[in-house]
């Protein structure tokens, strides 16, 4: 029997309270809203283990079309945990990292949507300028700006 091969990563999901705020934030970053809708019923709960559920989703896609971010707002059942203020060394989901062409511009634009730097923008060798930011609802993301050698 042949071994199953990984084909790609389809998407990453983030649970939010406000889809509108999250969509606006990730749109400012450069993702495009691919679609928005509701997933509900017992069939969906069989996948997640939550039973009968109702979830409003917004699917965002990166400019290259290869990666997606699924923003979810659970209507039922109620949210049972909140990890939004967890520090960057907490166990479990931490953050998504996005490559940008100009990190200073990206941070400036995202600040208009409530984003705050977690630490500082730093340089990693001659490869990247990096930072972590918290967006609306404390969503933690990383930004990376590739550097030309010797810059």
Backbone torsions as a table, in degrees:
resi	resn	phi	psi	omega
1	UNK	NA	131.5	-178.8
2	UNK	-80.4	151.5	-179.0
3	UNK	-78.8	138.1	176.9
4	UNK	-64.5	136.5	-179.1
5	UNK	-106.3	136.1	175.0
6	UNK	-66.3	129.9	-178.9
7	UNK	-96.6	-40.7	179.8
8	UNK	-176.2	168.1	168.5
9	UNK	-93.0	124.0	-174.7
10	UNK	-80.5	-52.8	178.6
11	UNK	-162.5	169.2	173.6
12	UNK	-121.2	142.9	-178.0
13	UNK	-112.8	143.6	174.9
14	UNK	-131.4	128.8	177.9
15	UNK	-88.7	130.2	-177.5
16	UNK	-131.7	165.0	173.0
17	UNK	-88.6	-34.8	-178.1
18	UNK	-123.6	108.8	176.2
19	UNK	-64.6	-37.7	-178.2
20	UNK	-59.5	-47.2	179.5
21	UNK	-64.2	-43.7	-178.6
22	UNK	-66.8	-41.9	178.3
23	UNK	-62.8	-43.7	179.3
24	UNK	-61.6	-42.5	179.8
25	UNK	-61.7	-50.9	-177.1
26	UNK	-73.6	-25.6	172.7
27	UNK	-66.2	-42.8	177.3
28	UNK	-61.5	-34.7	177.9
29	UNK	-67.9	-28.6	178.4
30	UNK	127.7	0.1	175.7
31	UNK	-80.4	158.5	179.9
32	UNK	-115.9	138.3	175.7
33	UNK	-70.3	116.4	-179.0
34	UNK	-88.3	-31.7	-179.6
35	UNK	-179.3	159.5	-179.3
36	UNK	-142.0	140.2	-179.8
37	UNK	-174.0	-170.3	-178.4
38	UNK	-121.8	137.8	174.6
39	UNK	-118.4	122.5	-177.7
40	UNK	-151.2	162.6	176.3
41	UNK	115.1	171.3	-177.6
42	UNK	-65.4	-34.2	-179.3
43	UNK	-60.9	-41.4	-179.9
44	UNK	-66.7	-38.6	178.4
45	UNK	-65.7	-24.2	176.3
46	UNK	-68.1	-29.8	177.8
47	UNK	-74.9	-46.2	-174.1
48	UNK	-87.3	-17.0	-176.5
49	UNK	81.1	12.6	-177.5
50	UNK	-98.2	0.7	-177.9
51	UNK	75.7	-149.2	-179.7
52	UNK	-65.9	118.3	-175.0
53	UNK	-132.7	161.0	174.8
54	UNK	-139.3	119.7	-175.4
55	UNK	-133.2	129.1	172.7
56	UNK	-92.7	129.1	-177.4
57	UNK	-125.2	153.0	171.3
58	UNK	-132.5	124.6	-179.8
59	UNK	-101.6	122.0	179.5
60	UNK	-107.0	145.7	-179.1
61	UNK	-127.0	143.7	178.6
62	UNK	-74.1	159.7	-177.4
63	UNK	-56.9	-31.5	179.9
64	UNK	-79.9	-8.0	178.0
65	UNK	78.9	2.6	-175.3
66	UNK	-92.8	-22.3	-175.4
67	UNK	-126.7	146.9	-179.3
68	UNK	-130.6	151.9	176.7
69	UNK	-125.6	120.0	179.8
70	UNK	-98.7	114.0	176.5
71	UNK	-93.2	129.3	-174.5
72	UNK	-124.6	136.7	172.2
73	UNK	-122.9	110.2	-177.9
74	UNK	-79.1	123.4	175.3
75	UNK	-91.9	-37.0	176.7
76	UNK	-157.2	138.7	-6.7
77	UNK	-70.3	169.4	-178.8
78	UNK	-64.8	150.0	175.8
79	UNK	-62.9	137.2	-175.0
80	UNK	-112.2	-9.7	-179.5
81	UNK	-147.7	156.4	-178.4
82	UNK	-137.4	111.5	-177.4
83	UNK	-108.9	11.8	-172.0
84	UNK	-64.2	-26.3	-178.7
85	UNK	-102.3	11.1	179.1
86	UNK	-63.9	142.2	178.1
87	UNK	-70.2	165.7	-175.0
88	UNK	-65.9	-11.7	177.9
89	UNK	-102.4	17.6	177.4
90	UNK	-75.2	149.4	177.1
91	UNK	-70.4	151.5	177.0
92	UNK	97.3	-163.7	-180.0
93	UNK	-53.1	131.9	-179.9
94	UNK	-110.4	-64.6	-174.8
95	UNK	-165.8	164.2	169.6
96	UNK	-105.3	144.4	179.3
97	UNK	-109.8	132.2	179.3
98	UNK	-118.9	137.2	175.2
99	UNK	-89.3	130.5	179.8
100	UNK	-126.1	157.9	-179.9
101	UNK	-82.2	-27.0	-178.6
102	UNK	-143.6	100.3	-174.4
103	UNK	-65.1	-37.4	-179.4
104	UNK	-64.9	-42.0	177.5
105	UNK	-65.2	-43.5	-179.5
106	UNK	-61.4	-45.8	179.5
107	UNK	-62.1	-43.6	-179.9
108	UNK	-60.3	-45.9	-179.7
109	UNK	-67.4	-39.8	-179.4
110	UNK	-69.9	-26.7	176.1
111	UNK	-62.0	-29.2	177.4
112	UNK	-68.3	-12.4	176.7
113	UNK	-108.2	18.5	175.7
114	UNK	90.7	5.7	-178.6
115	UNK	-70.0	145.0	176.5
116	UNK	-133.3	139.9	174.6
117	UNK	-64.4	138.2	175.6
118	UNK	-77.3	-43.8	178.9
119	UNK	-130.9	-110.9	-179.9
120	UNK	-132.7	165.4	167.0
121	UNK	-81.6	123.2	-177.3
122	UNK	-126.2	160.9	177.9
123	UNK	-103.2	129.2	174.9
124	UNK	-103.7	107.6	-177.8
125	UNK	47.7	-139.6	175.6
126	UNK	-105.3	25.7	-173.1
127	UNK	-104.0	-47.4	-172.5
128	UNK	-145.4	154.3	158.9
129	UNK	-104.1	133.4	-171.7
130	UNK	-132.4	152.5	169.2
131	UNK	-159.8	160.8	169.3
132	UNK	-110.9	140.0	174.5
133	UNK	-132.6	153.2	172.3
134	UNK	-107.9	128.1	179.3
135	UNK	-99.5	-156.5	179.7
136	UNK	-57.3	142.6	179.6
137	UNK	62.2	18.4	177.9
138	UNK	79.1	11.1	179.1
139	UNK	-56.5	126.7	-178.6
140	UNK	-98.6	124.4	174.4
141	UNK	-133.5	159.9	174.0
142	UNK	-111.4	148.0	174.7
143	UNK	-122.3	139.2	178.7
144	UNK	-132.8	127.3	175.5
145	UNK	-110.7	114.5	178.2
146	UNK	-64.4	142.8	-179.5
147	UNK	-112.1	147.1	171.6
148	UNK	-75.5	144.8	179.7
149	UNK	-55.1	134.2	176.4
150	UNK	80.2	7.2	-178.8
151	UNK	-73.2	NA	NA
